[in-house]
């Protein structure tokens, strides 16, 4: 499916193809490069804000292993 998306992007002369946030190793195998993303969450309830700050402050996202199909 990823290869088909690349093929369609090339056929339509697109500048980039957005694959989404899953399967970073498979995408990097096709030559995709990571793009930093961010998220904004807001709630009027202070306990929800406190919980989200606590939750995301404890979450440690490990960087995915990136591959380069163009290396010699």
C-alpha positions in Angstrom: 0.0 0.0 0.0 2.9 2.4 0.8 4.4 1.7 -2.6 1.1 2.4 -4.3 0.9 5.7 -2.5 4.4 6.7 -3.7 3.5 5.6 -7.2 0.3 7.7 -7.2 2.2 10.7 -5.8 4.8 10.4 -8.6 2.2 10.0 -11.3 0.4 13.2 -10.1 3.7 15.1 -9.7 3.1 15.7 -6.0 5.8 17.5 -4.0 5.2 15.2 -1.0 3.1 12.2 0.2 1.8 12.1 3.7 1.7 8.6 5.1 0.4 9.3 8.6 2.0 8.3 11.9 2.2 4.6 11.8 5.0 2.2 10.6 8.0 4.6 10.6 10.5 1.8 9.7 8.5 0.7 6.7 8.2 4.3 5.5 11.8 5.1 6.0 12.7 2.0 4.0 10.9 3.8 1.1 12.9 7.0 1.6 10.5 8.9 3.8 12.0 11.4 6.2 10.4 12.2 9.6 8.6 15.5 10.1 8.1 16.8 13.6 4.5 17.1 14.7 2.8 18.6 17.7 -0.6 18.5 19.4 -2.7 21.0 21.3 -5.2 19.9 23.9 -7.3 22.3 25.9 -10.0 21.8 28.5 -11.9 24.3 30.6 -11.7 21.8 33.5 -8.4 22.3 35.5 -8.4 18.7 36.6 -8.4 17.5 33.0 -5.5 19.9 32.1 -3.6 18.7 35.1 -4.1 15.1 34.1 -3.1 15.6 30.5 0.1 17.5 31.7 0.9 14.6 34.0 0.2 12.0 31.4 2.2 13.6 28.5 4.9 14.6 30.9 5.5 11.0 31.8 5.3 9.7 28.2 8.7 9.0 26.7 8.5 8.5 23.0 11.5 6.5 21.7 12.6 7.5 18.2 12.1 4.9 15.5 15.0 3.3 13.8 15.3 5.1 10.5 16.6 3.5 7.3 18.0 5.0 4.1 17.3 3.0 0.9 19.6 5.3 -1.0 22.8 4.5 0.8 25.5 2.7 -1.2 
